[in-house]
Amino acid sequence: MENVRKSKFNDTVMQSVFFMSAFVSVLAVIAISLFLFLRGIPAIAEIGFMDFIFSEKWGPVNTPASYGILSMIVGSIYVTAGAIVIGVPVGLMCAVFLAEFCPAAIYKIVKPAVNLLAGIPSIIYGFFGMQIVVPYVRDNIGGNGYSILSASIILGIMILPTIISISESSIRSVPGSYKEGSFGLGATKEETIFKVVVPAAKSGVLTAIILGIGRAVGETMAVVMVAGNAVMPLDKIALLKPIRTLTTNIVTEMSYASGLHESSLIATGVVLFVFIVILNASLSLIKSRSSRN
Amino acid sequence: MKRRKTLELILTISVLSIAAAGCSKGQSKEEFNFEKEITVVARDAASGTRGAFHEIMKIKVKTDGTETDNLAVGALEFDGTDKVVTAVEGDKHAIGYISVGSLSDRIKASSINGAEPTEENVKNGSYVISRPFLLVTKENKSELVEDFLNFASSSRGQAITKEMKYIPGAEEEAEYTASGLKGTIKVAGSTSVTPLMEKLQEEYKSLNPDVTFEMQSNGSSQGIKAAIDGSYDIGMSSRELKEDESASLQRHVLAIDGIAVILNKNNPINDLSSEEITGIYTGKITSWGQVK
């Protein structure tokens, strides 16, 4: 009897320990959202929603000051799109190769290399970008090197591991009967992979792309070193010209900012947060759809 | 099995050699081109160095009540001196600005209107881009504050200033002897002056162990305001006082910090005029050919 009561007590204790652990992460999300919105929303209200989101004039130290972040929103979108254009085809083809064609000996080299790529700190990517990619673009393509293109190349490489590992596992999880059926109908291996297996793994590949977009939108340290951080008027934005994104706006100016300037940077964070929430929402939409099928 | 090992070795070597080839690209091999667009490198909007440089070089334009920074469209903005240096070091056609104290042989400093950014030229005013590091107090300051200011302008205080690579502000070098006073000095203001101030306080406390400091690093304007309303004893400022501010304050020049215009080492140009710098930074001059 004593023993039963004791183990019941242990159960309750452990249950609350696990509950608390789960609660910590939820609490962190709530605390961060509260901080962002409590400090950001008043700033947006003071600046004026339209002047904040739909103006390209960013002059926080001018009198009168202007706080328009449209140029940075567009910048974030361009840089992310560039990263997708570079990273998705390479990543997807790498995943197909790893899952379907790769000899075991090469797999042993490529797979750890991809995993290692994921573990490299972003400041190293930034350094690499500033010392190798920027001069390369300047000498061989044009402009001064600090550009949308350089940022896209670096981000394209950074999102590779995410795209490769998720796509690979979703390609591997396609039931073998699909392939056997396709072979049975006389399709070649290539036709089977590109017309049957990859389409069957579609939701996994889409998940990979969206997680890649999330990584690219939020990346800061690497982008700040290669993008040049110039606030460009919308009509002057070009592939080989510098650009400022939402994240680099915050990190470039946070150190000395004060007053409304500082709150406007937190408000920039709010916009970034909304971006990420939209991405996550579309992610769960895809997941719920694929589980229904 | 042996063959695979060889294959791995060859692969590793080829990857490394590609990486090495990439590294040698770090410095551009192309010739200096006077027609190519100048890469303008600036600091972030909130930086004190930028504030001073843009004001002195008339990049920031004031007309009754409004203040507009006319920095050229597409000018790179970095949030630290190190990044400005790296950007100028790697790009033959770049121009940037940093505190004279941060100069190194990775880049070269241009002379301005014929004057090099030396201590002497900054002091006699022939080098035009400099900003004072000020300590401001009320007229009737306490004995303790007076003593600290004496220490800061003494030979001992000046040695620290020089060690931090700033130019001492005081003219004559007086000797300082510890006073043995007691109390607290409250200091607020410029983030740029803070590192120097901390060093000075450390040394002062070692001479006068009964004195404590309260420091707040919150920007020049805040520091000046705090000194005027008396909530702090000393305000630190990295810019000159405005007229309405200087009326009720005493200013002590702690040090002078020159701002150097830096160029890539391969740039054949060694001298720029103030007008040319203004032109480059406001986007009116776009290639080095227009400067030559």
Chai-1 contact restraints between the chains, C-beta under 6 A:
chainA,res_idxA,chainB,res_idxB,connection_type,confidence,min_distance_angstrom,max_distance_angstrom,comment,restraint_id
A,P60,B,A45,contact,1.0,0.0,6.0,A-B,restraint_1
A,V61,B,A45,contact,1.0,0.0,6.0,A-B,restraint_2
A,N62,B,E67,contact,1.0,0.0,6.0,A-B,restraint_3
A,N62,B,T68,contact,1.0,0.0,6.0,A-B,restraint_4
A,N62,B,D69,contact,1.0,0.0,6.0,A-B,restraint_5
A,T63,B,T66,contact,1.0,0.0,6.0,A-B,restraint_6
A,T63,B,E67,contact,1.0,0.0,6.0,A-B,restraint_7
A,Q131,B,G26,contact,1.0,0.0,6.0,A-B,restraint_8
A,I132,B,G22,contact,1.0,0.0,6.0,A-B,restraint_9
A,P135,B,K25,contact,1.0,0.0,6.0,A-B,restraint_10
A,P135,B,G26,contact,1.0,0.0,6.0,A-B,restraint_11
A,P135,B,S28,contact,1.0,0.0,6.0,A-B,restraint_12
A,P135,B,G90,contact,1.0,0.0,6.0,A-B,restraint_13
A,Y136,B,K25,contact,1.0,0.0,6.0,A-B,restraint_14
A,D139,B,S28,contact,1.0,0.0,6.0,A-B,restraint_15
A,N144,B,T39,contact,1.0,0.0,6.0,A-B,restraint_16
A,Y146,B,L76,contact,1.0,0.0,6.0,A-B,restraint_17
A,G228,B,L76,contact,1.0,0.0,6.0,A-B,restraint_18
A,N229,B,E77,contact,1.0,0.0,6.0,A-B,restraint_19
A,A230,B,G74,contact,1.0,0.0,6.0,A-B,restraint_20
A,A230,B,A75,contact,1.0,0.0,6.0,A-B,restraint_21
A,A230,B,L76,contact,1.0,0.0,6.0,A-B,restraint_22
A,K236,B,V73,contact,1.0,0.0,6.0,A-B,restraint_23
A,K241,B,G74,contact,1.0,0.0,6.0,A-B,restraint_24
A,P242,B,G74,contact,1.0,0.0,6.0,A-B,restraint_25
A,P242,B,L76,contact,1.0,0.0,6.0,A-B,restraint_26
A,T252,B,D44,contact,1.0,0.0,6.0,A-B,restraint_27
A,T252,B,D79,contact,1.0,0.0,6.0,A-B,restraint_28
A,E253,B,D44,contact,1.0,0.0,6.0,A-B,restraint_29
A,E253,B,A45,contact,1.0,0.0,6.0,A-B,restraint_30
A,E253,B,A46,contact,1.0,0.0,6.0,A-B,restraint_31
A,Y256,B,A46,contact,1.0,0.0,6.0,A-B,restraint_32
A,A257,B,A46,contact,1.0,0.0,6.0,A-B,restraint_33
